[in-house]
Amino acid sequence: MKILGFTAIGGTIGLTATPGWAAAGDGFGHMMWDGGFGMWGGLMMVIFWALVIGLILLAVRGFSNRSDTGTGQTAIDILRDRYARGEIDEDEFERRRAKLEARKQ
């Protein structure tokens, strides 16, 4: 004996045939037999959401992986450039250079 039931999957409503023993109220008719997808539908949903979350994480990581300096200069190079442009005097240059070299050791 078959009992007809309605199933909603993916936004469409379909008419499915369900074995009578599965729809008799023993608890199995809702997921395992009604609609035909059962565990595969649940697995596909998990895979879908994992892909969506993974793509979002890759996008966020790609946009936030920008470097502010961009030139690859070291601290001593920046100090020399500032001295060459006249932003700092010789005493300031020597004092800061000595601090930078002390940190290396």
C-alpha positions as CSV (number, residue, x, y, z in Angstrom):
1,M,0.0,0.0,0.0
2,K,1.4,3.4,-0.9
3,I,0.4,6.7,0.6
4,L,1.0,9.9,-1.5
5,G,2.7,12.8,0.3
6,F,3.9,16.3,-0.6
7,T,7.6,17.1,-0.3
8,A,9.2,20.5,-0.4
9,I,12.8,20.4,-1.7
10,G,14.8,23.3,-3.1
11,G,11.8,25.6,-3.3
12,T,9.6,23.3,-5.3
13,I,6.8,21.1,-4.1
14,G,6.6,17.6,-5.5
15,L,4.2,14.7,-5.1
16,T,6.0,11.5,-3.9
17,A,5.0,8.0,-3.2
18,T,5.9,6.7,0.2
19,P,5.7,3.2,1.4
20,G,2.8,2.7,3.8
21,W,5.0,1.3,6.6
22,A,7.2,4.4,6.5
23,A,4.4,6.8,6.8
24,A,2.5,4.9,9.4
25,G,3.9,7.1,12.2
26,D,7.0,5.1,13.2
27,G,9.3,8.2,12.9
28,F,11.1,7.3,9.7
29,G,8.7,8.8,7.1
30,H,9.9,12.4,7.4
31,M,13.5,12.2,6.4
32,M,14.6,8.8,5.2
33,W,11.9,7.9,2.8
34,D,9.8,11.0,2.0
35,G,11.5,12.8,-0.9
36,G,14.2,10.3,-1.7
37,F,17.2,12.4,-0.7
38,G,17.6,11.3,2.9
39,M,21.2,11.5,4.1
40,W,22.5,12.7,0.7
41,G,20.5,15.8,0.9
42,G,21.9,16.6,4.4
43,L,25.4,15.9,3.2
44,M,25.0,18.2,0.1
45,M,23.7,21.0,2.4
46,V,26.8,20.7,4.6
47,I,29.1,20.7,1.6
48,F,27.2,23.7,0.1
49,W,27.5,25.8,3.3
50,A,31.2,24.8,3.8
51,L,31.9,26.1,0.3
52,V,30.0,29.4,0.9
53,I,31.8,30.0,4.2
54,G,35.2,29.0,2.6
55,L,34.7,31.5,-0.2
56,I,33.8,34.3,2.2
57,L,36.9,33.5,4.3
58,L,39.1,33.6,1.2
59,A,37.7,36.9,0.1
60,V,38.2,38.5,3.5
61,R,41.7,37.1,3.7
62,G,42.5,38.4,0.2
63,F,41.3,41.9,0.8
64,S,43.0,42.2,4.2
65,N,46.4,40.9,3.2
66,R,47.6,44.2,2.0
67,S,50.8,45.7,3.2
68,D,51.0,49.4,4.3
69,T,54.7,49.8,3.6
70,G,54.8,48.2,0.2
71,T,58.3,49.4,-0.6
72,G,60.2,46.8,1.4
73,Q,62.5,49.4,3.0
74,T,64.2,48.7,6.3
75,A,64.1,51.1,9.3
76,I,67.7,52.3,8.6
77,D,66.7,53.0,4.9
78,I,63.8,55.1,6.0
79,L,66.1,56.9,8.5
80,R,68.6,57.6,5.7
81,D,65.9,59.0,3.4
82,R,64.6,61.3,6.1
83,Y,68.2,62.6,6.7
84,A,68.7,63.1,3.0
85,R,65.5,65.1,2.7
86,G,66.5,67.3,5.6
87,E,63.7,66.2,7.9
88,I,66.1,65.3,10.7
89,D,69.5,66.7,11.5
90,E,72.8,64.8,11.9
91,D,72.6,64.5,15.7
92,E,69.1,63.0,15.4
93,F,70.2,60.7,12.6
94,E,73.2,59.4,14.6
95,R,71.1,58.9,17.8
96,R,68.4,56.9,16.0
97,R,70.9,54.9,14.0
98,A,72.7,53.9,17.2
99,K,69.3,52.8,18.7
100,L,68.5,50.7,15.6
101,E,71.9,49.0,15.6
102,A,71.6,48.3,19.3
103,R,68.3,46.5,18.7
104,K,69.9,44.2,16.1
105,Q,72.4,42.9,18.6
